[in-house]
């Protein structure tokens, strides 16, 4: 019996020796992290910390889990205790202002664009607009407005082709932002709070918009050539902008999405007037958005516009977080929409 006990102790020491430094801590859990606490008896606990545990001595073992967003405190043999979650406060305007007093960690995110994961729906308010107040806001706003003029001249009222071409650019910001956050997470050995997934999901959603409109309108040769030029310039410009000022980059995308909502609203008006044929929805759209089989192009434009409204809210919200001097990981990422 003694031999078996010693063998079990030796095996436990080996396992905990490898995983202990990464997943186990004897100290209290860091603020904002979930913990799972229990007691380890005998030899297995001897590998945790510097002091050895013998016989019936108890060692409190703390497993570090995902950051505060999904964390909870549970004690083995005890009742589950609810954790106080940081709530995202919604302001009455588009400005970015910090919540009540206290230290930086206790501040709430105040934002007109406050998007909380449990409350995300596709019934987005299409009239939302972030009034530019700061210099960077105005720079972002007028940059987007200046880009709209040549677009209107080039595409005029060809909204199907316009949507297809603009989605080749719209899918870039989410990929760039997600990529940079991904690299940052690897460098710092830390979680992103779900924002990597959120931004990459946005990029994939915009790409699916493109794949859908490709079924409705085929690009001409010079439009394909234009994509190479515009995408190359925009990718590098947005990459540099995100490195220099993430709050400016996200604000630009927020305003771009506002313009996208306007464009799709005009698209719907043309469909309703009969100027554009309301053809059956492409199979890829029915599959991706899980639309009824008898859906039409109008139904597709409606769900695409709802997607753009969600992207607008997410990016304005992200910019507000940066304006408060905080990092994205400090606020819950709106996961689960797409």
Secondary structure, DSSP 8 states (H G I E B T S, - for coil): -HHHHHHHHHHHHHHHHHHHHHHEESS---TTEEEEEEEEEGGGGGGSSSS---TT-EEEEEEEEEEGGG--EEETTS--B-------B--SSS--EE-SSS-GGG--EE-TT---GGG--S---TT------SHHHHHHHHHHHHHHHHHHHHHTT-HHHHHHHHHHHHHHHHHHHHHHHHHHHHHHT---TTHHHHHHHHHHHHHHHHHHHHTT----HHHHHHHHHHHHHHHHHHHHHHHH-HHHHHHHHHHHHHHHHHHHHHHHHHHHHTSS---B--HHHHHHHT--TT-BHHHHHHHHHHHHHHHHHHHHHHHHHHHTT--GGGS----S--
